[in-house]
């Protein structure tokens, strides 16, 4: 209706409120969706590593060989704990060296410039030369046969064949470490040499050390190996006083190294704890360089004979010999 006044009619309060709500709701809704979009993007951004961090992690993990675990820090051991038997952490107690033993050096040991004389006991041809090998030679404190035929197993495997095989195997190991190895005989002569010539071989070669390799011919009931050390002999043409002490050190290393490599027990029929000291061997009486003999086993014993005729065992014997000589030349 038209009234008497000319001003427009006033909107009601309800209409004004409706208008405000209609304007605000769309704005709030739009703002809420925008906030949700931003809110969902933040966790992904927070957890994604930057490219530089990923690359850095790849370099770090690849810089250490996967099959070479790091040693744990020593502080990680419980306070007051003592490794069993003094074995270093991570070393099986069954293979740990006994107190006082020198660990066997690895094949990487450098023997460059060192000379070693290996003396394979006897000679395969001695059987055919009895007159020559029975000739007496001066060993300083007496006289001995030039050489002997050596012993053999019941099956006929000779000591001379055994000693040549083992010393050749040891030579291969030692030359691979850089040593010069000189043989007193390599099956390349009809007989001998005599024991005095074998003794001189160390000095003639300007060797650092010498070793004579043998197999024993003891009673069939006895088994095991032993190392023969030189007694001090100053008599006639013999004076080995300068080599007695270093030869004793060599003998201990050889005894321990050979036992560790082969599992062969110490002899139970001769020597004591695998060691014997003698003054009747020309090869020791007349030597001018540290030298010992090793009797690798009793070839007359059936169990020792089985081992000594096994090529795999002979390789272990050569390993024990090579490692002991290496230890002698590289430790003090």
C-alpha positions in Angstrom: 0.0 0.0 0.0 1.1 3.5 -0.5 1.2 5.4 2.6 1.3 9.0 3.3 5.1 9.0 3.7 7.6 9.1 0.7 10.7 7.1 2.2 11.2 3.4 1.3 10.0 0.7 3.7 12.7 -0.7 6.2 14.0 -4.3 5.8 13.3 -6.6 8.7 16.1 -7.9 11.0 15.6 -11.4 9.8 16.3 -10.4 6.2 19.5 -8.7 7.2 20.7 -11.7 9.1 19.9 -14.0 6.2 21.9 -11.9 3.9 25.0 -11.9 6.1 24.9 -15.7 6.5 24.5 -16.1 2.8 27.6 -14.1 2.2 29.8 -15.5 4.9 29.1 -19.3 4.4 30.6 -19.5 0.9 33.7 -17.6 2.0 34.2 -19.9 5.0 33.7 -23.0 2.9 36.2 -21.8 0.3 38.7 -21.0 3.1 38.2 -24.4 4.7 39.0 -26.3 1.5 42.1 -24.2 0.9 43.3 -24.9 4.4 42.8 -28.6 3.9 44.7 -28.6 0.7 47.6 -26.9 2.4 47.4 -29.0 5.5 47.6 -32.3 3.4 50.6 -31.1 1.5 52.7 -30.4 4.6 53.3 -34.0 5.9 54.6 -35.1 2.5 56.9 -32.2 2.3 58.1 -32.8 5.8 58.9 -36.5 5.3 60.4 -36.3 1.8 64.2 -36.1 2.0 65.9 -33.5 -0.1 67.8 -34.9 -3.1 71.2 -33.9 -1.5 70.4 -36.0 1.6 69.5 -39.1 -0.4 72.6 -38.8 -2.5 74.8 -38.4 0.6 73.2 -41.4 2.3 73.9 -43.5 -0.8 77.5 -42.6 -0.9 77.9 -43.3 2.8 76.4 -46.8 2.6 78.3 -47.7 -0.5 81.7 -46.5 0.9 81.9 -49.6 3.2 82.0 -53.1 1.7 78.8 -55.0 2.8 80.8 -58.1 3.8 83.2 -56.2 6.0 81.4 -55.5 9.3 82.8 -52.7 11.5 84.4 -53.8 14.7 82.4 -52.7 17.7 84.0 -50.0 19.8 85.8 -51.4 22.8 83.6 -49.3 25.1 80.6 -51.4 24.1 81.8 -54.4 26.1 80.2 -54.6 29.5 82.2 -53.0 32.2 84.5 -55.5 34.0 84.0 -58.3 31.4 87.0 -60.3 30.3 87.1 -62.3 27.0 87.4 -66.0 27.6 91.0 -67.1 27.3 92.1 -63.6 26.3 90.7 -64.1 22.8 89.9 -60.9 21.0 86.3 -60.0 20.6 84.8 -61.9 17.7 87.5 -64.6 17.6 86.1 -68.1 18.1 87.7 -69.5 21.3 88.4 -72.8 19.5 90.8 -71.1 17.0 92.4 -68.5 19.3 96.1 -68.7 19.6 97.3 -70.0 23.0 99.1 -67.5 25.2 102.6 -66.9 23.9 101.9 -68.3 20.4 102.7 -66.1 17.5 99.7 -65.9 15.1 100.5 -67.4 11.7 101.3 -64.7 9.2 99.1 -64.5 6.1 100.2 -65.0 2.5 100.5 -61.2 2.1 103.6 -61.2 4.4 106.6 -59.7 2.5 109.8 -61.7 2.5 111.4 -59.8 -0.3 115.2 -59.8 0.2 115.1 -62.9 2.5 116.9 -66.2 1.6 115.8 -69.5 3.0 117.5 -72.9 2.7 115.3 -75.9 2.6 116.9 -79.3 3.1 114.8 -82.2 1.9 116.1 -85.1 4.1 117.9 -87.9 2.2 117.7 -88.4 -1.5 115.5 -90.8 -3.6 118.8 -92.1 -5.3 120.6 -92.9 -2.1 119.5 -96.6 -2.2 121.6 -97.1 -5.3 124.8 -95.5 -3.8 125.6 -97.3 -0.5 129.4 -96.8 -0.9 129.1 -93.0 -1.3 126.5 -92.4 1.4 128.3 -94.6 4.0 131.5 -92.6 3.8 132.3 -91.0 7.2 132.4 -87.2 7.5 133.6 -84.9 10.3 130.7 -83.3 12.2 133.0 -81.5 14.8 132.5 -83.7 17.8 132.7 -87.0 15.9 132.1 -88.6 12.6 128.8 -89.6 10.9 127.8 -91.3 7.7 127.7 -88.9 4.7 123.9 -89.6 4.4 121.4 -92.4 4.8 118.5 -93.8 2.8 115.9 -92.7 5.3 112.8 -94.6 6.3 109.5 -95.5 4.6 105.9 -96.5 5.3 104.9 -100.2 5.4 103.4 -99.6 1.9 106.8 -98.4 0.6 106.3 -94.6 0.5 109.8 -93.3 1.1 110.9 -90.5 3.4 113.0 -89.1 0.5 109.8 -88.8 -1.6 107.9 -87.3 1.3 110.5 -84.6 2.1 110.8 -83.5 -1.5 107.1 -83.2 -1.9 106.6 -81.1 1.3 109.6 -78.9 0.7 108.5 -78.2 -2.9 105.1 -77.2 -1.6 106.6 -75.0 1.1 108.9 -73.4 -1.5 105.9 -72.4 -3.6 104.3 -70.7 -0.6 107.5 -68.9 0.4 108.5 -67.7 -3.1 104.9 -66.3 -3.5 105.7 -64.1 -0.4 108.9 -62.8 -2.1 111.6 -65.1 -0.5 114.5 -66.6 -2.3 114.4 -70.4 -1.6 117.5 -72.5 -2.0 117.4 -76.4 -1.9 120.2 -78.6 -0.8 118.9 -81.1 -3.4 115.9 -81.2 -5.6 116.0 -84.8 -6.8 118.4 -83.5 -9.4 121.5 -85.4 -8.2 122.2 -89.1 -8.0 122.8 -89.2 -4.2 123.5 -87.0 -1.2 124.6 -84.4 -0.5 126.5 -85.4 2.7 125.5 -83.9 6.0 128.4 -81.5 6.2 127.6 -80.1 2.7 124.0 -79.7 3.7 125.1 -77.7 6.8 127.3 -75.4 4.7 124.4 -74.7 2.3 123.1 -71.9 4.6 126.4 -70.0 4.7 127.0 -70.6 1.0 123.6 -69.1 0.1 124.0 -66.2 2.6 120.7 -67.5 4.0 118.7 -66.0 6.9 117.5 -69.4 8.1 117.6 -73.0 7.2 115.3 -76.0 7.8 115.8 -79.7 7.3 112.6 -81.7 6.7 112.3 -85.4 7.6 109.9 -88.2 8.5 110.9 -90.4 11.4 111.2 -94.2 11.5 110.3 -94.8 15.1 108.5 -97.7 16.8 105.2 -98.6 15.1 103.4 -98.0 18.4 104.5 -94.3 18.6 103.1 -91.4 16.7 103.4 -87.6 16.4 105.9 -85.1 15.2 108.8 -83.3 16.9 111.3 -80.6 16.2 115.0 -81.1 16.8 117.0 -78.1 18.2 120.8 -77.7 18.1 122.7 -78.2 21.3 125.7 -75.9 21.7 128.7 -77.6 20.1 132.2 -76.1 20.2 134.5 -78.9 19.1 136.9 -79.5 16.2 135.5 -77.7 13.1 132.1 -77.1 14.8 131.1 -73.9 16.6 127.4 -73.3 16.5 127.2 -71.1 19.6 125.9 -68.1 17.7 122.9 -70.0 16.3 121.6 -71.8 19.3 119.4 -69.1 20.7 117.7 -68.0 17.4 117.4 -71.7 16.4 115.5 -72.3 19.7 113.1 -69.5 18.8 112.7 -70.9 15.3 112.0 -74.3 16.8 109.2 -73.0 19.0 107.5 -71.2 16.1 107.8 -74.3 13.9 106.4 -76.6 16.6 103.4 -74.4 17.2 102.8 -73.6 13.6 103.1 -77.1 12.3 100.7 -78.4 15.1 98.2 -75.6 14.3 98.3 -76.3 10.5 98.1 -80.1 10.6 96.6 -81.1 13.9 99.4 -83.6 14.3 100.1 -84.3 18.0 103.5 -84.0 19.6 105.5 -87.2 19.5 104.6 -89.6 22.3 107.6 -91.8 21.9 110.5 -89.3 21.8 111.3 -85.7 22.8 109.3 -83.6 25.3 106.4 -81.3 24.3 107.4 -81.8 20.7 111.0 -80.6 21.2 114.3 -82.5 21.3 117.8 -81.0 21.6 120.7 -83.0 20.0 124.4 -82.6 19.6 125.1 -85.5 17.2 123.7 -84.1 14.0 126.2 -82.7 11.6 123.5 -80.6 9.9 123.1 -78.6 13.1 126.6 -78.8 14.6 128.1 -77.3 11.5 125.4 -74.7 10.5 126.4 -71.1 10.5 122.7 -69.9 10.2 119.7 -70.6 12.5 118.5 -74.1 11.7 116.4 -76.9 13.0 115.1 -80.3 11.9 111.5 -81.3 11.8 110.4 -85.0 12.0 106.9 -84.5 10.5 105.6 -87.8 11.8 106.4 -91.4 12.4 106.2 -93.2 9.0 106.3 -96.6 10.7 103.0 -95.8 12.5 99.9 -96.6 10.5 97.9 -93.5 11.5 100.9 -91.1 10.8 101.5 -93.0 7.5 98.0 -92.4 6.3 98.3 -88.7 7.0 101.8 -88.4 5.5 100.7 -90.1 2.2 97.7 -87.8 1.9 98.5 -84.9 -0.5 96.0 -82.6 1.3 97.7 -83.2 4.6 101.1 -82.6 3.0 99.9 -79.3 1.8 98.9 -78.4 5.4 102.3 -79.5 6.5 103.9 -77.2 4.0 101.7 -74.4 5.1 102.7 -74.8 8.7 106.4 -74.8 7.7 106.1 -71.8 5.5 104.1 -69.8 8.1 106.7 -70.7 10.9 109.6 -69.6 8.7 107.7 -66.4 7.8 107.0 -65.7 11.4 110.7 -66.2 12.3 111.8 -63.7 9.7 109.1 -61.0 10.4 108.8 -61.1 14.2 111.2 -60.8 17.1 
